[in-house]
Amino acid sequence: MLFAWHLYDLMATRLYPIDDRLAMYVDTIQRADRVTPERIVTEAAQWGIRRSRAEETVADVLDRLPDALAASANETAAVPAELVDFVTRRVDRLRSATPRARAGRPD
């Protein structure tokens, strides 16, 4: 299950104008708003994961995230609505950029 504090750990800086850089690079990218599914797949491939497996996994995780986010927000007290909205928009943007979405294939 995706817990709210994990969302906070991942995206807390996006709610505050402190710093927009990730703690780690994703395929040479450090800004969260510039990370794409393709960058995540390329990073995984650099770690030795088959590219086709990485593509499947990234698409699967992105497909599952909306339900996990909703469950987390419903089950955890005091989750800022702004955080849920921000993460929802980010997940939607990432989902629309997957090869599956670009090919028009259903989830």
C-alpha positions, 0 to 999 in steps of 0.5 A: 500500500502507498502510505501518505508519508511516502508521498510526502517523502517523495514530493514534499518539496513540491508544495513549498518553494524551497528546492525542486531537485530530487535527492537522486538523479533519474537517468541524469535528470534531477528535477522531478518535473522533468522525469518521464516514464522513458527516463525511469525505464532508461535508468532501470536499464542502466541498472541491468533490468531488461528494457522490456521488463522495465517498460512493463513495470513502469506502466503497471506501477503508473496504472496502479498509482491512482487507486493507491493514492486514493486509498492512502488519502482516504485512510490517512488523517490530515493528508493535505489536499494540495499534496493529493492534487499535485501527485494526482496531476503528476501521475496523470501526466506520467501515465499519458506519456507511457508508450501504452498510452501513446499507442492508444492501448487500454490500461 
